[in-house]
Amino acid sequence: MSSQPGAVSPFRQPKAVWAVAFACVISFMGIGLVDPILPALASGLKASPSQVTLLFTSYLVVTAVAMLFTGFVSSRIGAKRTLVAGLAIIVVFSALAGASGSIGGIVGFRAGWGLGNALFIATSLAVIVGSASGGFAGAIILYETALGIGIAIGPLLGGELGGISWRGPFFGVAVLMAIALVATVVLVAPTPKPQRKQSIVEPLKALRHRGLLTMGLTALLYNWGFFTVLGYAPFPMHLGTHQLGYVFTGWGVLVAFFAVFGAPWLQAKLGIAKALYLNLALFALDILAIAVYTDHKTGLIVAVIVSGAFIGINNTITTQAVMTVSPVERPTASAAYGFVRFIGGGLAPFAAGKLAEHYDVHVPFYLGAAAVAVAIGVLSTGHSLLADAERNQRADAASHGGEDAEEDRLTEQAEAEDVGSSS
């Protein structure tokens, strides 16, 4: 059994961290914001489900490839300018997607959106980890909290705006990201350029490390199941835009809750490796239930909502493990890991649509369940490396715990001296 890494509250942070976290909330809203309008897009633009799922494919595949360039860019212009550039690109391309009149145009503009998303995601995680108080584990929990809140709110807002017009969610993202852009410009202090400029090939070279490659391949398979559910499940539900928004809001609430509370508890009880094995096994069984009950609306909806719990747990534990499983610098590790995992997330929804068209609606989910099951086998090949990652997390938590205890002691001493002098 493993002890819980870190007991310091992750919510005592400087304002710059909160500004980036707020921008993360808005950014992650974009993941689920379009989910409720997928059937409406197919109907309104006379497109097949597989064509509509290209919105995920273009977005995530471009995000994956662009991840390789994030370190190259940020090491030359600094983290803040990279954040601002990513947010600005998202604002422009989300607005263009909303103004588009064809499914091809939207897919193309979502690709541009993915470029901005890559610059923002990789850099925001590095900024939060580098600037947050309370240690590495606390920073990851804060990042996953932002992710969970964004994912939870996104479908609700998407359902409401999509009920007015399918263009509404795209324009909604543009407005919200513009707000996040202003907050980042105002609240995040200018960051110096790193002393060492990173090359484009460094993330690819980082994948030579067995632990990082193992985690990346595991995440690729896991994301195949995740984005099969997220990108294709709205079609067999046969629900209206508002109803789909409510379903995926329930799903997002579970993602947020279990990312913040469930993941630390499970890791404390079982350790990284056993917690991930159990969670992936339960997620595979849940996707299998989706495959079996695809034609039964109630069973399908319940299974989709429940999947949020497993996704939330996996996101938090895996992100922490990736950052400590190898000696690679954290921004490089994040870029390498993101490149591999987003490939799976990008290809899965399109493959799901094609499989459903050529076979039946159950097959995509059977494949998704199988992919997550295979991920367990891949992860087991790096079992000893996960134990090393856990020791690194405990060491980080212990060092920051000591620093915070000393800070609290000095604060209490200063307050006591103030009371004494005033009396």
C-alpha positions as CSV (number, residue, x, y, z in Angstrom):
1,M,0.0,0.0,0.0
2,S,1.0,3.5,-0.6
3,S,0.7,6.6,1.4
4,Q,-1.2,9.6,0.0
5,P,1.4,11.8,-1.8
6,G,0.9,15.3,-0.3
7,A,-1.4,16.6,2.4
8,V,-1.1,20.3,1.5
9,S,-4.2,22.0,0.2
10,P,-3.8,22.5,-3.6
11,F,-6.1,25.5,-3.4
12,R,-3.7,28.0,-1.7
13,Q,-2.1,29.5,-4.8
14,P,-0.7,32.7,-6.2
15,K,-3.0,34.8,-8.5
16,A,-1.0,33.8,-11.6
17,V,-1.8,30.1,-11.0
18,W,-5.5,31.0,-10.6
19,A,-5.5,33.0,-13.8
20,V,-4.0,30.0,-15.8
21,A,-6.4,27.6,-14.0
22,F,-9.4,29.8,-15.1
23,A,-8.1,29.7,-18.6
24,C,-7.8,25.9,-18.4
25,V,-11.5,25.7,-17.3
26,I,-12.6,27.6,-20.4
27,S,-10.3,25.6,-22.6
28,F,-11.5,22.3,-21.4
29,M,-15.1,23.5,-21.8
30,G,-14.4,23.3,-25.5
31,I,-14.0,19.5,-25.3
32,G,-17.6,18.8,-24.3
33,L,-19.2,22.0,-25.6
34,V,-19.7,20.5,-29.1
35,D,-20.9,17.1,-27.8
36,P,-24.7,18.0,-27.5
37,I,-24.7,19.5,-31.1
38,L,-23.2,16.6,-32.9
39,P,-26.5,15.1,-34.1
40,A,-27.8,18.6,-34.9
41,L,-24.7,19.3,-37.0
42,A,-25.2,16.0,-38.9
43,S,-28.9,16.9,-39.6
44,G,-28.4,20.6,-40.3
45,L,-25.4,20.2,-42.7
46,K,-26.5,16.9,-44.3
47,A,-23.5,15.1,-43.0
48,S,-23.0,11.5,-41.8
49,P,-21.9,10.7,-38.2
50,S,-18.4,9.8,-39.4
51,Q,-18.1,13.1,-41.1
52,V,-19.2,15.0,-38.0
53,T,-16.8,13.0,-35.8
54,L,-14.0,14.5,-37.9
55,L,-14.5,17.6,-35.6
56,F,-12.7,15.5,-32.9
57,T,-10.2,13.9,-35.3
58,S,-8.9,17.1,-36.9
59,Y,-8.8,18.9,-33.5
60,L,-7.0,16.1,-31.6
61,V,-4.6,14.9,-34.3
62,V,-3.4,18.5,-35.0
63,T,-3.2,18.9,-31.2
64,A,-1.0,15.7,-31.0
65,V,1.4,16.8,-33.8
66,A,1.6,20.4,-32.5
67,M,2.6,19.1,-29.1
68,L,6.0,18.3,-30.5
69,F,6.5,22.0,-31.2
70,T,5.3,23.5,-27.9
71,G,8.7,23.3,-26.2
72,F,10.4,24.6,-29.2
73,V,8.1,27.7,-29.2
74,S,7.9,28.3,-25.5
75,S,11.7,28.1,-25.0
76,R,12.1,30.9,-27.5
77,I,9.3,33.3,-26.6
78,G,8.6,32.4,-23.0
79,A,5.7,30.6,-21.3
80,K,3.3,33.6,-21.0
81,R,3.6,34.6,-24.7
82,T,3.0,31.0,-25.7
83,L,-0.1,30.9,-23.5
84,V,-1.4,34.1,-25.1
85,A,-0.6,32.9,-28.6
86,G,-2.5,29.6,-28.0
87,L,-5.5,31.4,-26.5
88,A,-5.6,33.9,-29.4
89,I,-5.5,31.1,-32.0
90,I,-8.4,29.4,-30.3
91,V,-10.5,32.6,-30.2
92,V,-10.0,33.1,-33.9
93,F,-10.6,29.6,-35.1
94,S,-13.6,28.9,-32.9
95,A,-15.2,32.0,-34.2
96,L,-14.4,31.0,-37.8
97,A,-15.9,27.5,-37.1
98,G,-19.1,29.2,-35.9
99,A,-19.3,31.3,-39.0
100,S,-18.7,28.4,-41.4
101,G,-21.4,27.0,-43.6
102,S,-20.1,23.5,-44.3
103,I,-18.9,20.5,-42.4
104,G,-15.6,20.6,-44.2
105,G,-15.1,24.2,-43.2
106,I,-15.8,23.4,-39.5
107,V,-13.5,20.4,-39.6
108,G,-10.7,22.6,-41.0
109,F,-11.2,25.4,-38.5
110,R,-11.2,22.8,-35.7
111,A,-7.8,21.8,-36.9
112,G,-6.6,25.4,-36.4
113,W,-8.3,25.4,-33.0
114,G,-6.2,22.2,-32.2
115,L,-3.0,24.1,-32.9
116,G,-3.9,26.8,-30.3
117,N,-5.1,24.0,-27.9
118,A,-1.6,22.3,-28.0
119,L,0.3,25.5,-27.3
120,F,-2.0,26.3,-24.4
121,I,-2.4,22.8,-22.8
122,A,1.2,21.9,-22.7
123,T,2.3,25.3,-21.5
124,S,-0.5,25.8,-18.9
125,L,0.4,22.5,-17.2
126,A,4.1,23.4,-17.1
127,V,3.2,26.9,-15.7
128,I,0.9,25.5,-13.0
129,V,3.4,22.8,-12.0
130,G,6.2,25.3,-11.9
131,S,4.4,28.1,-10.1
132,A,1.9,26.3,-7.8
133,S,2.5,26.1,-4.0
134,G,1.9,22.8,-2.1
135,G,4.1,20.6,-4.3
136,F,3.7,18.7,-7.5
137,A,0.8,16.5,-6.5
138,G,-1.2,19.6,-5.4
139,A,-0.5,21.3,-8.7
140,I,-1.8,18.3,-10.7
141,I,-4.9,18.1,-8.6
142,L,-5.5,21.8,-9.3
143,Y,-5.0,21.3,-13.0
144,E,-7.4,18.3,-13.0
145,T,-9.9,20.3,-11.0
146,A,-9.9,22.9,-13.8
147,L,-10.2,20.1,-16.4
148,G,-13.2,18.6,-14.5
149,I,-15.0,21.8,-14.0
150,G,-14.6,22.7,-17.7
151,I,-15.7,19.3,-18.8
152,A,-18.7,19.5,-16.5
153,I,-19.9,23.0,-17.6
154,G,-19.1,22.6,-21.3
155,P,-21.9,20.2,-22.2
156,L,-24.5,22.2,-20.2
157,L,-23.5,25.5,-21.9
158,G,-23.2,23.7,-25.2
159,G,-26.7,22.2,-24.8
160,E,-28.2,25.6,-24.0
161,L,-26.4,27.5,-26.8
162,G,-26.9,24.6,-29.2
163,G,-30.6,24.7,-28.5
164,I,-30.6,28.2,-30.1
165,S,-28.3,27.3,-33.0
166,W,-25.6,24.8,-33.7
167,R,-23.3,27.8,-34.2
168,G,-23.9,29.0,-30.6
169,P,-21.3,26.8,-28.9
170,F,-18.5,27.8,-31.3
171,F,-19.2,31.5,-30.8
172,G,-19.6,30.8,-27.0
173,V,-16.1,29.3,-26.9
174,A,-14.7,32.4,-28.8
175,V,-16.2,34.8,-26.2
176,L,-15.1,32.8,-23.2
177,M,-11.6,32.2,-24.5
178,A,-11.3,36.0,-25.2
179,I,-12.1,36.5,-21.5
180,A,-9.5,34.0,-20.5
181,L,-7.0,35.7,-22.8
182,V,-7.5,39.0,-21.1
183,A,-7.2,37.4,-17.7
184,T,-3.9,35.8,-18.7
185,V,-2.5,39.0,-20.1
186,V,-3.4,41.0,-17.0
187,L,-2.8,38.5,-14.2
188,V,0.1,36.4,-15.3
189,A,3.5,38.1,-14.9
190,P,5.9,38.1,-17.8
191,T,8.0,35.0,-17.8
192,P,11.7,35.0,-18.7
193,K,12.8,33.0,-21.7
194,P,14.4,29.7,-20.7
195,Q,18.2,29.7,-20.8
196,R,18.2,26.6,-23.0
197,K,16.3,26.5,-26.3
198,Q,14.5,23.2,-26.9
199,S,14.7,21.4,-30.2
200,I,11.7,19.9,-32.0
201,V,13.0,16.4,-31.8
202,E,13.4,16.4,-27.9
203,P,9.9,15.1,-27.2
204,L,10.5,12.2,-29.7
205,K,13.8,11.4,-28.1
206,A,12.1,11.4,-24.7
207,L,10.0,8.5,-25.9
208,R,13.1,6.4,-25.8
209,H,12.6,6.2,-22.1
210,R,10.7,3.0,-21.4
211,G,8.5,4.5,-18.7
212,L,7.3,7.5,-20.7
213,L,6.7,5.3,-23.8
214,T,4.7,2.8,-21.8
215,M,2.5,5.5,-20.2
216,G,2.0,7.1,-23.6
217,L,0.9,3.8,-25.3
218,T,-1.3,3.0,-22.4
219,A,-2.9,6.5,-22.7
220,L,-3.3,6.0,-26.5
221,L,-5.4,2.9,-25.9
222,Y,-7.3,4.4,-23.0
223,N,-8.1,7.5,-25.1
224,W,-9.4,5.3,-27.8
225,G,-12.1,4.1,-25.4
226,F,-12.6,7.5,-23.9
227,F,-13.2,9.4,-27.2
228,T,-15.2,6.6,-28.6
229,V,-17.7,7.3,-25.8
230,L,-17.3,11.0,-26.0
231,G,-17.4,11.4,-29.7
232,Y,-19.8,8.7,-30.8
233,A,-22.2,7.9,-27.9
234,P,-24.4,11.0,-28.6
235,F,-25.7,9.5,-31.9
236,P,-27.3,6.2,-30.6
237,M,-28.9,8.1,-27.7
238,H,-31.4,9.8,-30.1
239,L,-31.8,12.8,-27.7
240,G,-32.4,16.5,-28.3
241,T,-29.7,19.0,-27.9
242,H,-30.7,20.1,-24.4
243,Q,-31.1,16.5,-23.2
244,L,-27.7,15.6,-24.5
245,G,-26.3,18.6,-22.6
246,Y,-27.8,17.4,-19.4
247,V,-26.5,13.8,-19.9
248,F,-22.9,14.9,-20.6
249,T,-23.1,17.5,-17.7
250,G,-23.8,14.6,-15.4
251,W,-20.8,12.7,-17.0
252,G,-18.6,15.8,-16.5
253,V,-19.6,16.2,-12.9
254,L,-18.4,12.7,-12.2
255,V,-15.1,13.4,-14.1
256,A,-14.5,16.5,-11.9
257,F,-15.5,14.8,-8.5
258,F,-13.4,11.7,-9.0
259,A,-10.4,13.6,-10.4
260,V,-10.2,15.7,-7.3
261,F,-11.4,13.3,-4.6
262,G,-11.6,9.8,-5.9
263,A,-8.1,9.6,-7.5
264,P,-6.1,10.7,-4.4
265,W,-8.1,8.3,-2.2
266,L,-7.7,5.3,-4.5
267,Q,-4.0,6.0,-5.0
268,A,-3.5,6.2,-1.3
269,K,-5.3,2.9,-0.8
270,L,-3.7,0.9,-3.6
271,G,-0.7,2.7,-5.0
272,I,-0.3,4.0,-8.6
273,A,-0.1,0.6,-10.4
274,K,-2.9,-1.2,-8.7
275,A,-5.2,1.8,-8.8
276,L,-4.7,2.2,-12.5
277,Y,-5.1,-1.6,-13.2
278,L,-8.4,-1.6,-11.3
279,N,-9.7,1.6,-12.8
280,L,-8.9,0.6,-16.4
281,A,-10.6,-2.8,-15.8
282,L,-13.7,-1.1,-14.6
283,F,-13.7,1.4,-17.4
284,A,-13.3,-1.4,-20.0
285,L,-16.3,-3.2,-18.4
286,D,-18.3,0.1,-18.5
287,I,-17.6,0.5,-22.2
288,L,-18.6,-3.1,-22.7
289,A,-21.9,-2.3,-21.0
290,I,-22.3,0.6,-23.4
291,A,-21.7,-1.8,-26.3
292,V,-24.3,-4.3,-25.0
293,Y,-27.0,-1.6,-24.2
294,T,-26.4,0.7,-27.2
295,D,-30.0,0.0,-28.3
296,H,-31.5,0.5,-24.8
297,K,-31.6,4.3,-24.2
298,T,-31.7,4.2,-20.4
299,G,-28.9,1.7,-20.0
300,L,-26.8,3.6,-22.5
301,I,-27.3,6.9,-20.8
302,V,-26.5,5.5,-17.3
303,A,-23.3,3.7,-18.6
304,V,-22.1,6.9,-20.3
305,I,-22.6,9.0,-17.2
306,V,-20.9,6.4,-15.0
307,S,-17.8,6.4,-17.3
308,G,-17.0,9.9,-16.0
309,A,-15.9,8.4,-12.7
310,F,-13.3,6.2,-14.3
311,I,-12.1,9.0,-16.7
312,G,-11.6,11.4,-13.8
313,I,-9.6,8.9,-11.7
314,N,-7.4,7.9,-14.7
315,N,-6.7,11.5,-15.7
316,T,-5.3,12.5,-12.3
317,I,-3.3,9.4,-11.5
318,T,-1.8,9.1,-15.0
319,T,-0.9,12.8,-15.3
320,Q,1.1,12.6,-12.0
321,A,2.7,9.3,-13.0
322,V,3.8,10.7,-16.4
323,M,5.6,13.6,-14.8
324,T,7.6,11.4,-12.4
325,V,8.1,8.1,-14.3
326,S,11.2,9.3,-16.3
327,P,14.1,11.7,-15.7
328,V,12.9,13.9,-18.7
329,E,12.1,17.5,-18.0
330,R,8.4,17.9,-17.2
331,P,7.5,20.2,-20.2
332,T,9.2,17.7,-22.5
333,A,7.5,14.8,-20.9
334,S,4.2,16.5,-21.2
335,A,4.7,17.2,-24.9
336,A,5.9,13.6,-25.6
337,Y,3.0,12.1,-23.7
338,G,0.4,14.4,-25.3
339,F,1.7,13.6,-28.8
340,V,1.1,9.9,-28.3
341,R,-2.2,9.9,-26.3
342,F,-4.0,12.5,-28.5
343,I,-3.4,10.3,-31.6
344,G,-5.6,7.7,-30.1
345,G,-8.2,10.2,-29.1
346,G,-8.3,11.8,-32.5
347,L,-8.6,8.6,-34.6
348,A,-11.2,6.8,-32.3
349,P,-14.4,8.9,-33.1
350,F,-13.9,8.7,-36.9
351,A,-13.2,5.0,-36.7
352,A,-16.3,4.6,-34.6
353,G,-18.4,6.3,-37.2
354,K,-17.0,4.2,-40.0
355,L,-17.4,0.9,-38.1
356,A,-21.0,1.7,-37.3
357,E,-21.7,2.5,-40.9
358,H,-20.1,-0.7,-42.2
359,Y,-21.2,-3.1,-39.4
360,D,-23.5,-2.0,-36.6
361,V,-23.7,0.6,-33.8
362,H,-22.4,-1.9,-31.2
363,V,-19.0,-2.6,-32.8
364,P,-17.3,0.7,-32.1
365,F,-17.9,0.3,-28.3
366,Y,-16.7,-3.4,-28.4
367,L,-13.5,-2.1,-29.9
368,G,-13.2,0.7,-27.4
369,A,-13.6,-1.8,-24.5
370,A,-11.0,-4.1,-26.0
371,A,-8.5,-1.2,-26.4
372,V,-8.8,-0.2,-22.8
373,A,-8.4,-3.9,-21.8
374,V,-5.2,-4.1,-23.8
375,A,-4.0,-0.9,-22.1
376,I,-3.8,-2.9,-18.8
377,G,-1.4,-5.3,-20.4
378,V,0.8,-2.6,-21.8
379,L,0.8,-0.8,-18.5
380,S,1.9,-3.9,-16.6
381,T,5.1,-4.0,-18.6
382,G,6.2,-0.9,-16.7
383,H,5.1,-2.0,-13.3
384,S,8.5,-1.5,-11.6
385,L,8.8,2.0,-13.2
386,L,5.4,3.0,-11.7
387,A,6.8,2.1,-8.2
388,D,9.8,4.4,-8.9
389,A,7.3,7.2,-9.9
390,E,5.4,6.7,-6.7
391,R,8.6,7.1,-4.6
392,N,9.4,10.3,-6.5
393,Q,6.0,11.7,-5.7
394,R,6.4,10.9,-2.0
395,A,9.8,12.6,-1.9
396,D,8.3,15.7,-3.6
397,A,5.4,15.7,-1.2
398,A,7.7,15.4,1.8
399,S,9.9,18.2,0.7
400,H,7.1,20.6,0.0
401,G,5.3,19.5,3.2
402,G,8.4,20.6,5.2
403,E,8.6,23.9,3.4
404,D,4.9,24.7,4.0
405,A,5.2,23.7,7.7
406,E,8.1,26.0,8.2
407,E,6.2,28.8,6.4
408,D,3.2,28.3,8.7
409,R,5.5,28.3,11.8
410,L,7.1,31.6,10.8
411,T,3.6,33.1,10.1
412,E,2.3,32.0,13.5
413,Q,5.5,33.4,15.2
414,A,5.1,36.8,13.4
415,E,1.4,36.9,14.5
416,A,2.4,36.1,18.1
417,E,5.0,38.9,18.0
418,D,2.4,41.4,16.7
419,V,0.0,40.5,19.4
420,G,2.7,40.8,22.1
421,S,3.8,44.2,20.8
422,S,0.3,45.6,20.6
423,S,-0.4,44.5,24.2
